[in-house]
């Protein structure tokens, strides 16, 4: 799934909460104090989640997160460089989650 095509839309993604934190741009999202790093099951790049409460992994289960895709932009040195010179990442504001096999 190309998150850049889903900005401001509800999506669901299956994966795990990561123990390894890559370097990401971070934004302030009022009402979502938990910032989590998420590794999608399909092998896509790690992404940032904003959640109202901590989300934990459960052994032998994946986490399916549901939420709105948010575009984070910077003119700095990190992120995916776009032709206009900005750098962008696509994060998820989590509305709910469930555990799946």
C-alpha positions in Angstrom: 0.0 0.0 0.0 1.3 3.4 -0.9 0.5 5.6 2.1 1.2 8.8 0.1 -1.9 8.0 -1.8 -4.0 7.7 1.4 -3.3 11.0 3.2 -6.2 11.9 5.5 -7.9 8.6 4.8 -8.6 5.7 7.2 -6.4 2.6 6.6 -5.5 -0.6 8.4 -2.0 -2.1 8.6 -0.8 -5.4 10.1 2.6 -5.6 11.8 4.4 -5.5 15.1 5.5 -2.7 17.5 9.2 -2.4 17.0 12.0 -2.7 19.6 14.4 -1.0 17.2 13.7 2.6 16.5 14.9 4.0 13.2 15.4 7.7 12.8 12.1 9.4 11.9 10.6 12.9 11.8 8.2 13.3 14.7 5.2 15.6 14.9 3.1 16.7 17.9 -0.4 15.2 17.7 -2.7 16.6 20.5 -4.5 13.8 22.4 -2.1 11.1 21.2 0.7 11.1 23.7 2.2 7.7 22.7 4.6 7.6 19.9 5.4 4.1 18.7 7.5 2.6 15.9 5.7 0.0 13.8 7.1 -2.7 11.4 4.5 -3.7 8.8 4.2 -7.4 8.2 4.5 -7.0 4.4 8.0 -5.7 4.7 7.3 -2.0 4.0 9.5 0.5 5.8 9.0 1.1 9.5 6.5 3.9 10.3 5.5 6.0 13.3 2.2 5.6 15.1 0.5 8.1 17.4 -1.8 6.4 19.9 -3.9 7.5 22.9 -2.5 4.6 25.0 0.5 2.2 24.8 0.1 -0.7 22.4 2.0 -3.9 23.3 2.9 -6.9 21.2 1.4 -10.3 22.2 3.4 -13.5 21.5 2.4 -15.2 18.3 0.1 -12.4 17.2 0.3 -9.4 14.9 -1.2 -6.0 15.7 -3.7 -4.6 13.2 -3.8 -0.9 13.6 -6.6 1.3 12.1 -6.2 5.1 11.7 -5.8 8.2 9.6 -2.6 8.7 7.4 -0.8 11.9 8.2 1.9 13.4 6.0 4.9 14.9 7.8 7.0 17.3 5.7 10.4 18.8 6.3 13.0 20.7 4.2 15.7 19.0 6.3 17.9 16.1 5.5 15.8 13.1 6.7 12.9 11.3 5.1 11.9 10.4 1.5 13.0 13.1 -0.8 10.3 14.3 -3.2 10.9 16.1 -6.5 10.0 19.5 -5.0 12.9 19.2 -2.5 10.9 18.5 0.6 11.3 15.4 2.7 8.2 13.4 3.6 7.1 10.6 5.8 3.7 9.1 6.3 2.6 8.4 9.9 -0.6 6.9 11.3 -2.9 8.4 13.9 -4.4 5.3 15.5 -8.1 5.1 16.2 -8.1 1.5 17.3 -6.2 -1.8 17.1 -6.8 -5.5 17.4 -4.6 -8.6 17.5 -4.6 -11.0 14.6 -2.9 -14.3 13.6 
